[in-house]
Amino acid sequence: MDDELARLIERIQSNENALAALGVELRNAEGTPFSTEEAQNFRSRADPLTGQVERTSRAISKLADRCEAANVETSEVTALRDVAVKLAGGIGSLSAIVDLATGELPGWGNPNKTRKEIGTDILRAARDLQPPALLLSRVRAMKSPKRFSVGASIRIKNPGIEGVVTQLDSERSSLSEYWHTIKTKYGERREPGCNLEVIEPPISHASTKESPTRQTFNIHGPNARVNIDSTDNSTNVVHQGVPFSELRTAIELGVSDGVERTAILQRLSDLEAANDRESGAKRYQAFIAAAANHMTIIGPYLPALGHWAHNLLVATT
């Protein structure tokens, strides 16, 4: 599913760029209303752009249906449907902008609305496509195909039966998942990795005889400690596990506009320096807002970054 999500994100961004180009063109034009001929020319340009967004929304809905049929995690299916709904709302807004601008809705057309005003409306509709692209990027960042080795004891989550892996495809296929052949008491089944989970072996209690035990404590990691028969009430805020340097490099290489790149890097530095609940929340939101147009670059780092931000909020509560 990863490759398909990447293509859908690119389609949404392409839809946004095409609408933004039209909006900028109109906003920079003369501040006068459309003539009848100009209104029809505007519709002939705007309708195909609306159709592109509609086709993208339909493709995402179909992907959600396929994922649901393949027993993909419910949260991912829900996220896909949410994206389709947001795009459907954008389609409605675009259609209304065009109808009102050209007077196609009897009694609602505004013949005095200028090109600049219509251009501003179109730009706002283009910006409304950014949240769906961001949501898809988050789904993609959290999605990683699962593989289970031959001989592994697994549970098929839906319909909830157990079995053993007898074969594993070497390449991803449908939904960009690795498909497995599972031997169950009901026969063999073909299942994607997203519908499988490993069965952990039971904990053994073979020996209950008490015997002298030598305990060795190996302490690792920042701010490590040992508490024996006591309560640890200290608080750690550790910036560990977050690839800030890798993310910074990705932004430096991937964002071509110098001013925008500098702004995003500054927000990232501010976030990295956060050490309390309030500053962490505000700086995380500021970074996401600054980098909203480059989710394909920062998307792979969002799970680790979001986990770090969550830990910061919890640790300083």
HELIX and SHEET records of a PDB file:
HELIX    1   1 ASP A    2  ARG A   27  1                                  26    
HELIX    2   2 THR A   36  ALA A   69  1                                  34    
HELIX    3   3 THR A   74  THR A  102  1                                  29    
HELIX    4   4 ARG A  115  ARG A  127  1                                  13    
HELIX    5   5 GLN A  130  MET A  142  1                                  13    
HELIX    6   6 SER A  174  SER A  176  5                                   3    
HELIX    7   7 GLY A  193  ASN A  195  5                                   3    
HELIX    8   8 PHE A  244  GLY A  254  1                                  11    
HELIX    9   9 GLY A  258  GLU A  272  1                                  15    
HELIX   10  10 ARG A  277  ALA A  290  1                                  14    
HELIX   11  11 ALA A  292  HIS A  294  5                                   3    
HELIX   12  12 MET A  295  ILE A  298  1                                   4    
HELIX   13  13 GLY A  299  TYR A  301  5                                   3    
HELIX   14  14 LEU A  302  ALA A  315  1                                  14    
SHEET    1   A 5 GLY A 187  PRO A 192  0                                        
SHEET    2   A 5 TRP A 179  THR A 184 -1                                        
SHEET    3   A 5 ILE A 161  LEU A 168 -1                                        
SHEET    4   A 5 SER A 153  ILE A 156 -1                                        
SHEET    5   A 5 LEU A 196  VAL A 198 -1                                        
END                                                                             
